[in-house]
Amino acid sequence: MATEKIILGIDPGTTIMGFGIIKIVGKKMEFIQMNELQLKKYNDHYLKLKLIFERTIQLIDTYNPDEIAIEAPFFGKNVQSMLKLGRAQGVAMAAGLSREIPITEYLPKKIKMAITGNGNASKEQVALMLKSLLNLKTLPKNLDATDGLAAAVCHFYNSGKVVGGKNYTGWASFVKQNEKRVDK
């Protein structure tokens, strides 16, 4: 009997949140879905966070993922955009943690490396490799959806390996691994 597992991959963002879902049967990947949550039209940052949380909960309740892989924010020059991205990631993580789903964070370079073998690959190279790996007919116009899908595929490739990413199985483990970030 082949074991089955569903992985939800999320590329958090306050303009577009990309996500992809794969099913693992034994050692084979099957594409389920990829899409994006468009947030451009909203000006209220808190409303965007609420929508990210609600969409993540909706995905969890619809697809019942066993694990969530999320792209960690990369350190850019703009502190404000970094803060917004961190919040977007945080509410997506909170949604998963509220349903007690294990979450693993991956740096963008780690995801690109897992998919293409090159940590500096472009979004287009990652998307084309996913198209080939998962036999996708077409690619979306925006590549945020493929970035979310890439996080899920990266997680599958790293399953069972010791990963450089951070793993959280619930609020308690998050707090334990992030004591400096928690006000007591």
PyMOL commands that set and color helices and strands:
alter all, ss='L'
color gray80, all
select helices_A, chain A and resi 45-63+79-98+108-116+123-133+144-158+171-177+179-181
alter helices_A, ss='H'
color red, helices_A
select strands_A, chain A and resi 4-11+16-25+28-38+67-71+103-106+167-168
alter strands_A, ss='S'
color yellow, strands_A
deselect
rebuild
show_as cartoon
